[in-house]
Amino acid sequence: MMTAETIKLADARALAMQATGLIPPSKNFTRHDIPDLFKQMGYVQIDAISVIERAHHHILWNRVPTYQANWLNDLLKSRQIFEY
């Protein structure tokens, strides 16, 4: 039988933020690091609707301060990531 563990709310928040990539990276990311971020997050939904900017770029900008929108297109073209 498994037993439940109890953790502090602040620790639970930190774990959730780390798991979703919302804790600022300790290094300067490049486009080559984006596939690893996708693996950590599981996936990023690529959004075809653009009001100010497409939503998937907002997701990446919030996690990678140095993110540039052309990185995603470069990664798609080189087949390092895919859209389905």
BELTA-V615390 format. One record per pair of residues at least 12 apart in sequence whose C-alpha atoms are under 10 Angstrom apart, sorted by sequence separation. I is the first residue (numbers start at 1). J is the second residue. D is the distance in Angstrom with one decimal. If there is no record, write none. Layout:
# BELTA-V615390
i/j/d
I/J/D
I/J/D
This chain:
# BELTA-V615390
i/j/d
44/56/6.5
57/69/6.4
60/72/9.5
44/57/9.5
46/59/9.9
56/69/9.5
57/70/9.8
45/59/9.3
57/71/9.9
44/59/7.8
54/69/9.6
57/72/8.4
21/37/7.0
44/60/8.7
53/69/9.6
56/72/9.4
20/37/8.8
21/38/9.1
19/37/9.9
20/38/9.4
21/40/7.3
22/41/9.9
20/40/7.1
21/41/6.8
19/40/6.8
20/41/5.2
18/40/9.3
19/41/6.7
20/42/8.7
38/60/9.5
18/41/9.6
19/42/9.7
37/60/8.9
34/60/8.5
37/63/8.8
46/72/9.9
37/64/9.2
34/64/8.7
33/64/9.6
31/64/9.9
34/67/8.8
29/63/9.8
30/64/8.9
29/64/6.6
31/66/9.3
28/64/8.3
29/65/8.1
30/66/7.4
31/67/7.4
46/82/9.9
22/59/9.4
27/64/9.7
28/65/8.4
29/66/6.5
30/67/7.3
31/68/7.9
34/71/8.2
35/72/9.5
46/83/7.3
21/59/9.7
22/60/9.5
24/62/8.7
25/63/7.6
28/66/7.0
29/67/7.4
30/68/8.8
31/69/9.6
33/71/10.0
34/72/8.1
43/81/9.9
45/83/8.5
46/84/9.0
21/60/9.2
23/62/9.4
24/63/6.4
25/64/7.0
28/67/9.6
31/70/8.8
32/71/8.4
44/83/9.3
45/84/9.2
22/62/7.0
23/63/7.1
24/64/7.0
25/65/8.5
31/71/5.2
32/72/10.0
35/75/8.2
43/83/9.8
21/62/8.8
22/63/5.2
23/64/9.4
24/65/7.9
30/71/8.3
31/72/7.6
34/75/8.4
21/63/5.8
22/64/8.6
32/74/9.8
20/63/8.6
21/64/8.6
31/74/8.2
32/75/8.1
38/81/8.6
31/75/7.6
35/80/6.9
34/80/9.3
35/81/6.5
34/81/8.9
35/82/9.9
32/80/8.9
